[in-house]
Amino acid sequence: MYQALYRKWRPRTFDDVVGQAHITDTLKRQVETGRLSHAYLFTGTRGTGKTTCAKILSRAVNCEHPVNGNPCNQCLSCLGIENGSILDVLELDAASNNGVDQVRALRDEAVYTPAAVRKRVYIVDEVHMLSTAAFNALLKILEEPPAHLMFILATTELHKVPATIKSRCQQFSFKRILPGDIAARLAYVARQEGLELRGEGAELLARLADGGMRDALSLLDQCAIPDGPIGAQEVLDALGLAGNLETARLMEQIGAGDTAAALETLARLYGAGKEVGSLLGELSALVRDLLVRKTAPKGGAALLTGGYDENTMRKLSNLFQTPRLAQMLGVLQSTIADLSRSGNRRTDAELCLIRLCDPALDESLAGLNARLARVEELVAGGIPAACSVPPVAQKRVQEKPPVQQKQPVDIPPWEEERPPLPEEPGEPVGYDMEPAPAVTEPPVREAPAPAPAAAPAADLWPGLVAGLRSRFPAVYPFLSNPSAVQGVLENGTLTLWVDTEFTKSMVGTAALLSALEQMAGNQTGGPVHCAVKVGTPPKAAERPQAPAEHDNLDDLLAMGQQFDNIIIQE
């Protein structure tokens, strides 16, 4: 009968265990010197060798002819423990034997001397599944066991094991196996099995295993092709994955905001038999690598999965900002978690892509933060064009005809400052003077067109806010809120009174103030300067009164009054 590769190629000695030398070396020294503990606690992720090392240790402590701390696997004790005929070495699954009754039975049986070997060994797998009462029943014998008894506990969730159990055991933490070590082991197994495993196929399987040797061997067993080579494409086809090129192309479409192209790519991959959950998982891994590259450009190279070349990573990294990548990763992770409860997985994947292509559809705080970060970069003017506006949106903006603005008419300064002339009388008034001869009136000169009337201060600010809505959509909520921003025009200065320093940083940008000065100048007919202050505008009574405007006509009337007084006195 065919036997799965992960069972067939399970290590039988400590030297065969891959990637856990810090543990296997210690256990071999303890076996050689006889300095064995009565209880061990093996922790780590799945497929890293916890149960395998526990079985090797149970044979090594009972082996009749150990070799450098390793079991010989040829004596009667090793063979009996391996085939299960020796009942003094027992492996229990705490997931199905988690009650207090099972632990009490084990405790009562453990006091008896082993019949065929030196030590009675109990291997308890997934020990975190034991109930509280079962842990309490295990405490006494675990603390003071007989000399012939040894416990080996294994778990993937250390935080669920009580501290009273941890303190009575020697704890060994199994780490994830490096992709290079997994690829080398897969190449060795493939040669022994007569499979032609190529280098790129082994590397891809090692990345997909996520640090677990058992997962890697299971994937190799699934992709095994006896009559052909096993490369990267064969692995992708066998596992229903999209591949790095398709994932990178889909990420470029998301960065460009091309929703239609992204949906077409998803439909093509779905029609080719690709699983949407795996596709979103690959996309999530790529976004994670881009986020790590953005946040740690120098020291984060060792944290990347290594599935993409440097040129691809640089090209994709320039398309996104750090807040946008964090928002995308949150959307992907949430969608992947909900796929197991979804009634239509394809629809959920399509909705996910639509939200990724258009951040405005994401109403979460992460989505709002990504959009605000983009607006801040746009206002500051330090963001590349590719990151600011997607190419599709840029094309739409470029296609719009430019709005023709009215050019202001230049009026000479003397025409603006010259007061209107009073009407000249037909005959001068005076005494002892001959009447002036009638003269022909000069032709009347046409006065220049009057300047537009200045808009009242109370009506000016709402009009300015309405005009800025389309040009500054991100700042418009602040400007339109009277409790946050109030505009007061006095003596040619438009003061924006804001409530907080944060509001001041949002509305006090150079681009916004320049636009306000231009619009207010067009409304009032004169130059306007803008300023931003934190506080509330002073009341009308507290404001300094502007000096009355000087009228030259008053000077002419006063001079005429002086002449009248002189003539009367004479």
C-alpha positions as semicolon CSV with decimal commas, in nm:
position;residue;x (nm);y (nm);z (nm)
1;M;0,000;0,000;0,000
2;Y;0,127;0,346;-0,086
3;Q;0,252;0,550;0,208
4;A;0,250;0,929;0,213
5;L;0,587;1,093;0,174
6;Y;0,572;1,280;0,504
7;R;0,523;0,948;0,686
8;K;0,771;0,753;0,477
9;W;1,048;1,010;0,517
10;R;0,992;1,100;0,882
11;P;1,337;1,129;1,050
12;R;1,443;0,829;1,261
13;T;1,746;0,988;1,430
14;F;1,830;1,332;1,564
15;D;2,078;1,383;1,281
16;D;1,799;1,350;1,022
17;V;1,593;1,634;1,173
18;V;1,627;1,946;0,955
19;G;1,660;2,298;1,089
20;Q;1,642;2,222;1,465
21;A;2,008;2,171;1,553
22;H;1,976;2,384;1,868
23;I;1,737;2,124;2,008
24;T;1,871;1,798;1,869
25;D;2,226;1,869;1,987
26;T;2,105;1,930;2,341
27;L;1,894;1,613;2,348
28;K;2,183;1,402;2,216
29;R;2,413;1,531;2,491
30;Q;2,156;1,453;2,756
31;V;2,115;1,097;2,626
32;E;2,493;1,044;2,613
33;T;2,556;1,174;2,964
34;G;2,238;1,035;3,120
35;R;2,131;1,379;3,246
36;L;1,769;1,331;3,138
37;S;1,475;1,528;3,268
38;H;1,152;1,365;3,378
39;A;0,936;1,606;3,171
40;Y;0,987;1,789;2,840
41;L;0,766;2,049;2,673
42;F;0,809;2,088;2,295
43;T;0,649;2,399;2,145
44;G;0,637;2,542;1,794
45;T;0,431;2,570;1,476
46;R;0,298;2,274;1,280
47;G;0,531;2,045;1,091
48;T;0,855;2,157;1,257
49;G;0,943;1,822;1,422
50;K;0,792;1,823;1,773
51;T;0,629;1,480;1,762
52;T;0,916;1,338;1,556
53;C;1,175;1,443;1,815
54;A;0,954;1,307;2,093
55;K;0,945;0,963;1,926
56;I;1,320;0,968;1,861
57;L;1,385;1,063;2,226
58;S;1,159;0,782;2,352
59;R;1,364;0,530;2,151
60;A;1,698;0,689;2,242
61;V;1,642;0,664;2,621
62;N;1,547;0,295;2,587
63;C;1,793;0,196;2,312
64;E;2,027;-0,093;2,397
65;H;2,308;0,038;2,173
66;P;2,278;0,418;2,130
67;V;2,510;0,583;1,877
68;N;2,626;0,932;1,982
69;G;2,293;0,999;2,149
70;N;2,091;0,864;1,855
71;P;1,887;0,541;1,870
72;C;2,027;0,251;1,671
73;N;1,680;0,159;1,537
74;Q;1,792;-0,204;1,514
75;C;1,765;-0,344;1,867
76;L;1,451;-0,505;2,001
77;S;1,361;-0,199;2,207
78;C;1,384;0,042;1,913
79;L;1,194;-0,188;1,679
80;G;0,927;-0,263;1,938
81;I;0,871;0,105;2,018
82;E;0,862;0,191;1,648
83;N;0,602;-0,071;1,554
84;G;0,396;-0,016;1,870
85;S;0,437;-0,361;2,021
86;I;0,595;-0,227;2,342
87;L;0,315;-0,071;2,545
88;D;0,547;0,102;2,793
89;V;0,588;0,385;2,542
90;L;0,246;0,535;2,478
91;E;0,144;0,824;2,253
92;L;-0,174;1,008;2,350
93;D;-0,378;1,268;2,167
94;A;-0,498;1,525;2,417
95;A;-0,757;1,653;2,169
96;S;-0,959;1,330;2,210
97;N;-0,841;1,231;2,562
98;N;-0,878;1,563;2,738
99;G;-1,098;1,460;3,030
100;V;-0,992;1,423;3,390
101;D;-1,084;1,052;3,389
102;Q;-0,831;0,970;3,116
103;V;-0,557;1,158;3,303
104;R;-0,640;0,981;3,628
105;A;-0,617;0,644;3,456
106;L;-0,282;0,742;3,309
107;R;-0,160;0,857;3,651
108;D;-0,261;0,530;3,817
109;E;-0,090;0,325;3,546
110;A;0,231;0,530;3,546
111;V;0,346;0,410;3,890
112;Y;0,410;0,054;3,763
113;T;0,759;-0,043;3,649
114;P;0,796;-0,092;3,272
115;A;0,802;-0,453;3,158
116;A;1,022;-0,448;2,845
117;V;1,227;-0,122;2,854
118;R;1,409;0,094;3,105
119;K;1,176;0,393;3,103
120;R;0,801;0,432;3,067
121;V;0,744;0,727;2,830
122;Y;0,416;0,913;2,774
123;I;0,399;1,137;2,468
124;V;0,104;1,377;2,501
125;D;0,040;1,560;2,174
126;E;-0,159;1,887;2,163
127;V;-0,143;1,906;2,542
128;H;-0,309;2,250;2,543
129;M;-0,640;2,075;2,469
130;L;-0,656;1,925;2,820
131;S;-0,924;2,061;3,048
132;T;-0,844;2,251;3,366
133;A;-0,933;1,951;3,581
134;A;-0,710;1,727;3,370
135;F;-0,416;1,966;3,411
136;N;-0,470;1,970;3,786
137;A;-0,478;1,589;3,794
138;L;-0,148;1,579;3,605
139;L;0,035;1,824;3,832
140;K;0,126;1,592;4,122
141;I;0,276;1,308;3,923
142;L;0,446;1,555;3,687
143;E;0,616;1,720;3,982
144;E;0,732;1,402;4,163
145;P;0,730;1,116;3,911
146;P;0,889;0,775;3,968
147;A;1,245;0,727;3,842
148;H;1,128;0,512;3,552
149;L;0,874;0,767;3,420
150;M;0,917;1,037;3,152
151;F;0,662;1,281;3,008
152;I;0,705;1,447;2,668
153;L;0,440;1,714;2,605
154;A;0,393;1,880;2,266
155;T;0,179;2,184;2,177
156;T;0,134;2,449;1,910
157;E;-0,033;2,697;2,148
158;L;0,197;2,755;2,440
159;H;-0,013;3,036;2,587
160;K;-0,289;2,785;2,672
161;V;-0,061;2,571;2,888
162;P;-0,078;2,666;3,260
163;A;0,231;2,814;3,418
164;T;0,232;2,535;3,677
165;I;0,289;2,283;3,396
166;K;0,557;2,492;3,224
167;S;0,760;2,530;3,543
168;R;0,785;2,150;3,584
169;C;0,919;2,084;3,232
170;Q;1,226;2,155;3,025
171;Q;1,091;2,370;2,743
172;F;1,226;2,352;2,387
173;S;1,099;2,592;2,123
174;F;1,099;2,463;1,764
175;K;1,148;2,739;1,507
176;R;1,024;2,757;1,150
177;I;1,252;2,579;0,905
178;L;1,429;2,805;0,655
179;P;1,317;2,778;0,289
180;G;1,669;2,683;0,180
181;D;1,680;2,385;0,420
182;I;1,335;2,273;0,307
183;A;1,431;2,295;-0,061
184;A;1,745;2,085;-0,001
185;R;1,545;1,820;0,183
186;L;1,282;1,811;-0,093
187;A;1,551;1,766;-0,357
188;Y;1,695;1,470;-0,161
189;V;1,356;1,305;-0,118
190;A;1,272;1,358;-0,487
191;R;1,597;1,189;-0,593
192;Q;1,525;0,892;-0,368
193;E;1,172;0,864;-0,506
194;G;1,282;0,893;-0,869
195;L;1,115;1,232;-0,924
196;E;1,268;1,506;-1,138
197;L;1,226;1,811;-0,916
198;R;1,373;2,129;-1,061
199;G;1,530;2,402;-0,854
200;E;1,255;2,660;-0,909
201;G;0,993;2,400;-0,820
202;A;1,168;2,313;-0,494
203;E;1,202;2,680;-0,402
204;L;0,834;2,746;-0,471
205;L;0,729;2,447;-0,260
206;A;0,958;2,564;0,021
207;R;0,796;2,909;0,022
208;L;0,446;2,765;0,018
209;A;0,526;2,534;0,312
210;D;0,568;2,840;0,540
211;G;0,841;2,681;0,751
212;G;0,684;2,336;0,793
213;M;0,862;2,027;0,659
214;R;0,551;1,812;0,675
215;D;0,358;2,063;0,463
216;A;0,642;2,071;0,209
217;L;0,646;1,692;0,173
218;S;0,268;1,684;0,140
219;L;0,280;1,946;-0,137
220;L;0,554;1,750;-0,316
221;D;0,341;1,438;-0,292
222;Q;0,051;1,629;-0,449
223;C;0,263;1,766;-0,733
224;A;0,450;1,441;-0,807
225;I;0,468;1,365;-1,180
226;P;0,646;1,031;-1,235
227;D;0,702;1,079;-1,609
228;G;0,796;1,448;-1,626
229;P;0,989;1,727;-1,455
230;I;0,836;1,922;-1,168
231;G;0,897;2,291;-1,223
232;A;0,736;2,609;-1,095
233;Q;0,454;2,601;-1,352
234;E;0,371;2,238;-1,274
235;V;0,349;2,326;-0,905
236;L;0,119;2,622;-0,978
237;D;-0,108;2,410;-1,199
238;A;-0,126;2,126;-0,947
239;L;-0,205;2,352;-0,652
240;G;-0,437;2,591;-0,837
241;L;-0,224;2,900;-0,781
242;A;-0,195;3,205;-1,005
243;G;0,180;3,255;-1,000
244;N;0,404;3,554;-0,937
245;L;0,366;3,707;-1,284
246;E;-0,013;3,710;-1,271
247;T;-0,013;3,843;-0,915
248;A;0,230;4,123;-1,006
249;R;0,020;4,214;-1,312
250;L;-0,294;4,226;-1,096
251;M;-0,114;4,451;-0,846
252;E;-0,016;4,691;-1,125
253;Q;-0,380;4,715;-1,233
254;I;-0,482;4,792;-0,875
255;G;-0,216;5,062;-0,850
256;A;-0,342;5,217;-1,174
257;G;-0,700;5,217;-1,048
258;D;-0,809;5,012;-1,351
259;T;-1,102;4,823;-1,200
260;A;-1,219;4,676;-1,531
261;A;-0,879;4,522;-1,608
262;A;-0,851;4,378;-1,255
263;L;-1,193;4,213;-1,283
264;E;-1,104;4,072;-1,625
265;T;-0,784;3,921;-1,482
266;L;-0,979;3,765;-1,196
267;A;-1,236;3,621;-1,437
268;R;-0,963;3,474;-1,657
269;L;-0,784;3,311;-1,365
270;Y;-1,113;3,186;-1,220
271;G;-1,205;3,031;-1,553
272;A;-0,865;2,860;-1,565
273;G;-0,943;2,682;-1,239
274;K;-0,757;2,906;-0,995
275;E;-0,901;2,917;-0,644
276;V;-1,003;3,269;-0,537
277;G;-0,887;3,213;-0,180
278;S;-0,538;3,117;-0,297
279;L;-0,532;3,414;-0,536
280;L;-0,619;3,660;-0,259
281;G;-0,363;3,489;-0,036
282;E;-0,090;3,543;-0,296
283;L;-0,201;3,905;-0,336
284;S;-0,191;3,949;0,041
285;A;0,164;3,807;0,058
286;L;0,277;4,050;-0,214
287;V;0,119;4,349;-0,036
288;R;0,286;4,237;0,285
289;D;0,626;4,227;0,112
290;L;0,569;4,575;-0,034
291;L;0,471;4,708;0,309
292;V;0,783;4,557;0,469
293;R;0,997;4,705;0,192
294;K;0,841;5,049;0,246
295;T;0,875;5,053;0,623
296;A;1,217;4,881;0,644
297;P;1,399;4,945;0,315
298;K;1,743;4,845;0,449
299;G;1,694;4,574;0,710
300;G;1,371;4,426;0,578
301;A;1,524;4,228;0,291
302;A;1,556;3,919;0,511
303;L;1,185;3,938;0,597
304;L;1,063;3,914;0,238
305;T;0,932;3,589;0,093
306;G;1,171;3,620;-0,200
307;G;0,920;3,534;-0,469
308;Y;0,975;3,850;-0,677
309;D;1,285;4,006;-0,831
310;E;1,421;4,345;-0,735
311;N;1,295;4,528;-1,046
312;T;0,938;4,408;-0,992
313;M;0,942;4,503;-0,625
314;R;1,082;4,849;-0,700
315;K;0,824;4,911;-0,973
316;L;0,531;4,803;-0,755
317;S;0,663;4,987;-0,449
318;N;0,658;5,319;-0,636
319;L;0,285;5,281;-0,705
320;F;0,170;5,289;-0,342
321;Q;0,216;5,480;-0,019
322;T;0,259;5,313;0,320
323;P;-0,095;5,401;0,449
324;R;-0,245;5,271;0,126
325;L;-0,057;4,938;0,157
326;A;-0,172;4,902;0,518
327;Q;-0,531;4,967;0,411
328;M;-0,504;4,715;0,126
329;L;-0,359;4,448;0,354
330;G;-0,644;4,498;0,601
331;V;-0,906;4,463;0,326
332;L;-0,743;4,146;0,192
333;Q;-0,705;3,985;0,534
334;S;-1,066;4,060;0,623
335;T;-1,193;3,916;0,295
336;I;-0,982;3,600;0,326
337;A;-1,110;3,542;0,680
338;D;-1,473;3,572;0,564
339;L;-1,440;3,344;0,260
340;S;-1,505;3,032;0,465
341;R;-1,852;3,165;0,555
342;S;-1,928;3,313;0,216
343;G;-2,213;3,200;-0,006
344;N;-2,042;3,323;-0,324
345;R;-1,664;3,335;-0,299
346;R;-1,617;3,482;-0,645
347;T;-1,845;3,778;-0,570
348;D;-1,661;3,849;-0,247
349;A;-1,328;3,842;-0,432
350;E;-1,464;4,083;-0,695
351;L;-1,590;4,324;-0,428
352;C;-1,248;4,306;-0,265
353;L;-1,074;4,400;-0,590
354;I;-1,317;4,688;-0,650
355;R;-1,242;4,831;-0,305
356;L;-0,870;4,790;-0,363
357;C;-0,883;4,975;-0,695
358;D;-1,090;5,265;-0,555
359;P;-0,994;5,362;-0,196
360;A;-1,292;5,600;-0,181
361;L;-1,519;5,294;-0,145
362;D;-1,348;5,190;0,179
363;E;-1,526;5,375;0,459
364;S;-1,305;5,238;0,737
365;L;-1,058;5,447;0,935
366;A;-0,769;5,285;0,747
367;G;-0,924;5,387;0,415
368;L;-0,980;5,744;0,535
369;N;-0,623;5,760;0,663
370;A;-0,489;5,645;0,325
371;R;-0,691;5,910;0,142
372;L;-0,585;6,187;0,383
373;A;-0,220;6,086;0,344
374;R;-0,259;6,112;-0,031
375;V;-0,419;6,457;-0,002
376;E;-0,140;6,578;0,226
377;E;0,120;6,462;-0,023
378;L;-0,066;6,634;-0,305
379;V;-0,086;6,961;-0,114
380;A;0,278;6,945;-0,015
381;G;0,373;6,877;-0,375
382;G;0,626;6,611;-0,288
383;I;0,449;6,303;-0,421
384;P;0,528;6,148;-0,762
385;A;0,256;6,167;-1,023
386;A;0,225;5,789;-1,038
387;C;0,141;5,778;-0,667
388;S;-0,088;6,078;-0,657
389;V;-0,348;6,013;-0,923
390;P;-0,399;5,678;-1,100
391;P;-0,317;5,688;-1,473
392;V;-0,679;5,619;-1,562
393;A;-0,791;5,921;-1,360
394;Q;-0,509;6,128;-1,508
395;K;-0,633;6,044;-1,858
396;R;-0,984;6,155;-1,770
397;V;-0,854;6,481;-1,628
398;Q;-0,641;6,546;-1,935
399;E;-0,935;6,489;-2,168
400;K;-1,141;6,764;-2,002
401;P;-1,119;7,100;-2,187
402;P;-0,937;7,366;-1,988
403;V;-1,155;7,625;-1,821
404;Q;-1,090;7,971;-1,966
405;Q;-1,057;8,227;-1,689
406;K;-1,138;8,593;-1,743
407;Q;-0,830;8,811;-1,753
408;P;-0,855;9,109;-1,518
409;V;-0,853;9,453;-1,693
410;D;-0,555;9,662;-1,596
411;I;-0,669;10,006;-1,468
412;P;-0,405;10,277;-1,424
413;P;-0,345;10,370;-1,060
414;W;-0,429;10,737;-1,120
415;E;-0,769;10,640;-1,253
416;E;-0,841;10,436;-0,940
417;E;-0,723;10,699;-0,692
418;R;-0,868;11,011;-0,867
419;P;-1,194;11,118;-0,696
420;P;-1,492;11,213;-0,913
421;L;-1,486;11,581;-1,025
422;P;-1,760;11,814;-0,891
423;E;-1,988;11,984;-1,132
424;E;-1,834;12,325;-1,237
425;P;-2,077;12,624;-1,217
426;G;-2,159;12,822;-1,532
427;E;-2,064;13,163;-1,372
428;P;-1,816;13,224;-1,088
429;V;-1,953;13,373;-0,768
430;G;-1,785;13,686;-0,624
431;Y;-1,798;14,066;-0,566
432;D;-1,654;14,351;-0,771
433;M;-1,578;14,117;-1,052
434;E;-1,681;14,130;-1,412
435;P;-1,893;13,845;-1,529
436;A;-1,683;13,592;-1,701
437;P;-1,738;13,556;-2,068
438;A;-1,921;13,250;-2,178
439;V;-1,688;12,978;-2,289
440;T;-1,752;12,669;-2,479
441;E;-1,759;12,365;-2,252
442;P;-1,484;12,113;-2,329
443;P;-1,590;11,773;-2,450
444;V;-1,692;11,545;-2,170
445;R;-1,437;11,269;-2,112
446;E;-1,581;10,924;-2,062
447;A;-1,502;10,795;-1,716
448;P;-1,359;10,443;-1,688
449;A;-1,590;10,157;-1,602
450;P;-1,649;10,152;-1,227
451;A;-1,479;9,877;-1,028
452;P;-1,703;9,598;-0,905
453;A;-1,866;9,675;-0,580
454;A;-1,699;9,512;-0,284
455;A;-1,896;9,223;-0,143
456;P;-2,006;9,260;0,220
457;A;-1,786;9,075;0,471
458;A;-2,082;8,867;0,594
459;D;-2,164;8,741;0,244
460;L;-1,806;8,696;0,121
461;W;-1,697;8,389;0,325
462;P;-1,982;8,147;0,229
463;G;-1,924;8,224;-0,137
464;L;-1,553;8,157;-0,106
465;V;-1,616;7,824;0,070
466;A;-1,857;7,715;-0,200
467;G;-1,601;7,800;-0,468
468;L;-1,334;7,587;-0,296
469;R;-1,545;7,273;-0,268
470;S;-1,439;7,119;-0,598
471;R;-1,076;7,235;-0,579
472;F;-1,005;7,120;-0,222
473;P;-1,252;6,838;-0,141
474;A;-1,048;6,705;0,152
475;V;-1,037;7,042;0,331
476;Y;-1,395;7,145;0,246
477;P;-1,546;6,977;0,561
478;F;-1,327;7,202;0,777
479;L;-1,404;7,521;0,583
480;S;-1,779;7,460;0,578
481;N;-1,795;7,399;0,956
482;P;-1,852;7,734;1,134
483;S;-1,733;7,587;1,464
484;A;-1,401;7,492;1,306
485;V;-1,324;7,780;1,066
486;Q;-1,463;8,136;1,040
487;G;-1,351;8,389;0,780
488;V;-1,344;8,760;0,872
489;L;-1,245;9,031;0,618
490;E;-1,106;9,352;0,765
491;N;-0,891;9,622;0,600
492;G;-0,791;9,402;0,308
493;T;-0,698;9,106;0,530
494;L;-0,903;8,786;0,530
495;T;-0,839;8,619;0,866
496;L;-0,928;8,251;0,906
497;W;-1,006;8,191;1,274
498;V;-0,967;7,817;1,347
499;D;-1,040;7,612;1,658
500;T;-0,726;7,393;1,687
501;E;-0,369;7,368;1,563
502;F;-0,467;7,059;1,360
503;T;-0,731;7,259;1,173
504;K;-0,470;7,530;1,117
505;S;-0,233;7,275;0,959
506;M;-0,511;7,154;0,729
507;V;-0,637;7,493;0,606
508;G;-0,311;7,687;0,630
509;T;-0,143;7,540;0,323
510;A;0,010;7,772;0,067
511;A;-0,208;7,645;-0,217
512;L;-0,533;7,702;-0,026
513;L;-0,439;8,051;0,097
514;S;-0,329;8,155;-0,253
515;A;-0,663;8,043;-0,395
516;L;-0,850;8,232;-0,123
517;E;-0,654;8,551;-0,190
518;Q;-0,727;8,533;-0,563
519;M;-1,099;8,464;-0,517
520;A;-1,141;8,728;-0,246
521;G;-0,955;8,982;-0,458
522;N;-1,188;8,921;-0,749
523;Q;-1,489;8,967;-0,521
524;T;-1,373;9,283;-0,345
525;G;-1,195;9,446;-0,639
526;G;-0,868;9,494;-0,451
527;P;-0,575;9,297;-0,317
528;V;-0,655;9,069;-0,022
529;H;-0,407;8,906;0,215
530;C;-0,495;8,581;0,398
531;A;-0,388;8,485;0,750
532;V;-0,471;8,190;0,978
533;K;-0,508;8,230;1,355
534;V;-0,617;7,994;1,632
535;G;-0,901;8,134;1,841
536;T;-1,235;8,305;1,798
537;P;-1,293;8,628;1,603
538;P;-1,329;8,937;1,826
539;K;-1,668;9,101;1,856
540;A;-1,756;9,407;1,648
541;A;-1,721;9,640;1,947
542;E;-1,375;9,506;2,031
543;R;-1,237;9,541;1,678
544;P;-1,032;9,857;1,609
545;Q;-1,232;10,108;1,413
546;A;-1,096;10,167;1,066
547;P;-1,018;10,537;0,996
548;A;-1,280;10,716;0,792
549;E;-1,198;10,735;0,424
550;H;-1,066;11,079;0,327
551;D;-1,269;11,256;0,059
552;N;-1,099;11,534;-0,144
553;L;-1,438;11,699;-0,206
554;D;-1,453;11,791;0,163
555;D;-1,124;11,979;0,125
556;L;-1,265;12,183;-0,169
557;L;-1,579;12,273;0,027
558;A;-1,372;12,380;0,328
559;M;-1,152;12,600;0,108
560;G;-1,458;12,766;-0,045
561;Q;-1,598;12,834;0,302
562;Q;-1,276;13,010;0,398
563;F;-1,301;13,244;0,092
564;D;-1,663;13,329;0,185
565;N;-1,559;13,422;0,537
566;I;-1,282;13,652;0,412
567;I;-1,513;13,835;0,169
568;I;-1,779;13,885;0,436
569;Q;-1,525;14,031;0,679
570;E;-1,405;14,280;0,417
